[in-house]
Amino acid sequence: MNSFLIGAPRSGSGKSIVTMGLLRALVRRGLRVQSFKCGPDYLDPKLHATATGRPSINLDTFLYGEDGVEEIYRRYAAGAEVTVAEGVMGLFDGYDRDRGSSAEVARLLRLPVVLVVTPGAMAYSLAPLLYGYRHFDPRVSIAGVILNKVSSPRHRHFLTEAVEAAGLPVLGVLPKCDALVIPERYLGLQTEERDVAEQYAEAAADLVEASIDLDCLLERTACEGITAPRESAERRADLRIAVALDEACSFVYEESLRVLARFGEVTFFSPLRDDRLPECDFLYLPGGYPELYLEQLAHNRSMLRSLREYADSGRPLLAECGGMMLLCRQIIDESGRAYDLAGVLDQVATMEGKRLTLGYRSFTLDGVAVRGHEFHYSHIIDPLPSSLQQYDARGEAVPAALWRRGRLLASYTHLALTDELVARLIGMEIK
């Protein structure tokens, strides 16, 4: 078996291109490849899934804790011949020094790191930089270096000398390739999107196969096989669970779907295209891009009416970010045009003057510790009073509202679902 993590000194070094290319190139060899993504990102895992044909899994120590990440990794890595984890930001960049970083995941799971470096105008000065990465934390093993966007054979020669002087092997050298651009906002839910992503995966794999010594990489990342954790297959409940999944609502973790499936049968529906909700006992509206489909959402009056009827019934409803926006009275687009939505929450979300809000969040719900993250450009005009206080990764209180009404829980925060949280939402006690 082989396992490794793709890291880099900083964001923008080419981790995503290298990861996509490696995933598809390894699949071409007939290997069973399982991909992972460090951090809470939703989009990279969707691209990974295009390359491998298998869901990609998030590894986030803030959301799941160290024990949780180890268990998740073992669960999905078991049975694979190669596991590839794509890092986030710079290798040691976390929410508190290196806490929550790619390096923390590599240490925890004992994954050797393949470092992707875009050297720019550097030559031999790369050597001390790599020496630092190699020795900064001896618990993080650097398996080798992939040089990205190298402009000439002469530059390649100087850089290779620098890498070797730092005591590391060069696993590959990628030339500049400005034509290879990652699809923006890829969701993988439309045929056109899937076609574009498939072409991207093929082009990235062609580049990787021509530029990276895959045999050497596999030789340096060999490891023992991984055993899946022992888990009960017994369901905790027998609920009918409806999950929104289309272009407007698609930000849901594979691990969250696994948790939901322990409580009943999961059915997917489209707020854009379906007339009404499926019959269900629990409704989950994850985030996505509702702001891109406001006219279609607003015109689907029967679905909006179905959402109101469900909310009024008092059954459990979890709405996150874009899903929460669907429940608002209105959403205003960037041009100032207002669209009437479900009206479950008597407030207005707006994209006007959009500004980025992001960060990890935590709160306590009836004694259950809950963790998640925010990432959105919209905001609420005159928001309803918050029902609970949320905190950031350092434990500082943040003005991130969370609305609770009966068994409805709605906020901008994308939650990491756990058995304990779902049980609390449905009013069930876990023994």
Secondary structure, DSSP 8 states (H G I E B T S, - for coil): -EEEEEE-SSTTSSHHHHHHHHHHHHHHTT--EEEEEESS-SHHHHHHHHHHSS--EEE-HHHHHHHHHHHHHHHHHTT-SEEEEE--SSTT--SBTTBTSHHHHHHHHT--EEEEE--TT-STTHHHHHHHHHHS-TTS-EEEEEEEEE--HHHHHHHHHHHHHTT--EEEEEE--TT----TT--S-SHHHHHHHHHHHHHHHHHHHHHB-HHHHHHHTB-------------S--EEEEEE-SSSS-B--HHHHHHHHTTEEEEEE-TTT-SS--S-SEEEE-BS-GGGSHHHHHH-HHHHHHHHHHHHHT--EEEETHHHHHTEEEEE-TTS-EEE---SEEEEEE-TT---EEEEEEEEETTEEEEEEEEES-EEES----SS-EE-TTS-EE---EEEETTEEEES-EE---HHHHHHHHT----
